[in-house]
């Protein structure tokens, strides 16, 4: 069973759906931009390491970017256990 984490960014004060991280384990999780996000020519990549494409990014690319966004220590454990 795949776990799914929905990714949003804030653009001009509005949450915008960007895509999903999907995988059975953290080691297999990959990020994919949503077709809706890709269809808007004004939208930009969320990172230079994750250029706009319809293809899924590898688990390594996904982890490298998103792991750096998470807090450390106690707060990270709280985020990880939140359901």
C-alpha positions as CSV (number, residue, x, y, z in Angstrom):
1,X,0.0,0.0,0.0
2,X,1.4,3.4,-1.0
3,X,1.5,6.2,1.4
4,X,0.8,9.6,0.0
5,X,1.8,13.1,1.2
6,X,0.3,16.0,-0.6
7,X,2.6,19.0,-1.2
8,X,1.5,22.6,-1.2
9,X,3.3,25.9,-1.5
10,X,2.2,29.4,-0.7
11,X,1.9,31.8,-3.7
12,X,0.7,35.3,-2.9
13,X,-0.9,34.2,0.4
14,X,-2.7,31.3,-1.2
15,X,-1.9,27.6,-0.7
16,X,-1.4,26.0,-4.1
17,X,-1.3,22.2,-4.7
18,X,2.0,21.3,-6.3
19,X,2.1,17.5,-6.3
20,X,2.5,14.3,-4.2
21,X,5.2,12.3,-2.5
22,X,4.2,8.6,-2.9
23,X,5.9,5.5,-1.6
24,X,5.7,2.4,0.6
25,X,8.7,3.5,2.7
26,X,10.8,6.7,3.1
27,X,13.5,4.9,0.9
28,X,11.0,4.4,-1.9
29,X,9.1,7.8,-1.8
30,X,9.2,9.8,-5.0
31,X,7.8,13.2,-5.8
32,X,5.6,14.0,-8.8
33,X,4.3,17.4,-9.8
34,X,0.5,17.5,-10.4
35,X,-0.8,17.9,-13.9
36,X,-2.7,21.0,-12.7
37,X,0.4,22.6,-11.4
38,X,2.3,21.9,-14.6
39,X,-0.5,23.2,-16.8
40,X,-0.1,26.8,-15.4
41,X,2.7,28.5,-17.3
42,X,3.2,31.0,-14.5
43,X,4.1,28.3,-11.9
44,X,7.8,27.7,-11.2
45,X,9.7,24.7,-9.9
46,X,9.8,24.3,-6.1
47,X,13.5,23.8,-6.4
48,X,16.2,24.0,-9.1
49,X,16.9,20.4,-8.2
50,X,13.3,19.5,-9.0
51,X,12.6,21.1,-12.5
52,X,9.1,21.1,-13.9
53,X,8.4,17.8,-15.5
54,X,5.6,15.2,-15.6
55,X,8.0,12.4,-14.7
56,X,8.5,11.3,-11.1
57,X,11.7,12.2,-9.3
58,X,13.9,9.4,-7.8
59,X,13.7,8.7,-4.1
60,X,17.2,10.1,-3.8
61,X,16.2,13.4,-5.4
62,X,13.0,13.6,-3.4
63,X,14.8,12.9,-0.1
64,X,17.6,15.4,-0.8
65,X,15.1,18.3,-1.2
66,X,12.3,17.5,1.2
67,X,14.5,16.2,4.0
68,X,16.2,19.6,4.2
69,X,12.8,21.3,4.9
70,X,11.9,19.3,8.0
71,X,12.7,20.5,11.5
72,X,15.2,18.6,13.7
73,X,14.9,16.8,17.0
74,X,11.7,16.7,19.1
75,X,9.7,18.8,16.5
76,X,10.7,16.4,13.7
77,X,9.5,13.4,15.8
78,X,6.2,15.2,16.4
79,X,5.7,15.9,12.7
80,X,6.6,12.3,11.8
81,X,4.0,10.9,14.2
82,X,1.2,13.3,13.3
83,X,-1.6,11.4,11.6
